[in-house]
Amino acid sequence: MILCNGGRKYNHQVLFRHKANETMIRFTKMHGAGNDFALIDNSDGTLVLEPQQITRLCHRQFGVGADGIILAERDGCGRRMRYFNRDGSEGEMCGNGARCFARFIRERVVKTNDSFLSFGTLSGTVKARFESGRDDEVSVSLCDPFDMSLGEQIDVAGTLMEVNNMRYTGSIDEHDRDLLRSTPSTPVFPMP
């Protein structure tokens, strides 16, 4: 069972009951470009969430409703972002999540007014910049593409590259686009 109560803007608590154990988890709900996340300060490293717990927390009707869970943890002298997809799997990084994470760290964890922050992820260091006079606008610099395989044969010809997360770019015809759209795990975005 998950019980949630709201507090100040973006601040919430959730009482997570699993069998005989109860855990109160404080989280902040944020969104970036429509993707929403539950961010949790795990600086002390005591919170360990199992994949099924993450799935339950992210559930839109029976949980807090989120595209993912982001944990803020210590990484040596700095901070590290751990991103979990709504299915409970740990992802290397999420761009919109990183923007939320930067604001969360700045306002709730480190409590600084610095215009620049950097933090670690499974895919490397991410640098965040807060727009002057617009603290709600955050941009992140992703790493340069690597492990790029030009023209690699997948199902359609294109480019497979790593930019914090594996990406595929290429041109496809209408028939292939319809086929890819019918596969839930394969998002298709039209070229401008």
C-alpha angles and dihedrals in degrees: 000000000000121000119188132190127180128225130172119351110310094355119116142156128215126199106213115199118190116170106307096342126092124192126181109213121190113208142169119225115216138159136209119196091337098313109116127205141184107226119201129190104229096166091137091053094226099119115090116175122195118220092252090053091052090049091051093047092051095048110121097217104030103026136040092286116239143149088230149343120249122197121200108214137169117260110187103295095344142049133275129205116218111192123198122190118227089258089063097254119130114242127205094234144326121214097211090041090052091056090052091044092054092053091044092052092046096048106029110023112026095019098209137141095218114141093218132048133173129196140170129257133173088265096050140274119336122202119208128197126196114214114245110261091359106085091170091063115080128173125192130205112223122203120269115270114274137173088037117173110194115208094359111167110245112144094299127027116258144099126305112198141162116235101162086304128034111273133184122204127182147117120271134177125243094265092054091043091055090047092051092046089057089061107081095206094053113076115200120203119187118236114246 
